[in-house]
Amino acid sequence: VSAAVSNCSEASAALPHLGAEFDAQIDRLIHRLWEDVVSEGKAAKGQLHNITSAIMGELKQEASEKADFEELMRQQGEDPWPKPTDDDMEGDVHVEDEDS
């Protein structure tokens, strides 16, 4: 029993040192995790910028193609966006709702 008591008394003296080492290790891990989060955020920001730029490029190209098509239609004497006639609307049913 006296050997067990002496082992416990020696352990309590080492606990503050072990606790400090544990805290330092946790701090290093949290710092490394934070660096990883920041790095991933920067990478995601770059990817989002690239995706957004690609989308904007596609939208500009479509707008340009639309303008070219409309000009070609006008040169051919056509209305690029003719109004639908009553015949085109035949069979279409408008349902009244609270937004109408």
Order of alpha helices (4+ residues) and beta strands (2+ residues): alpha-alpha
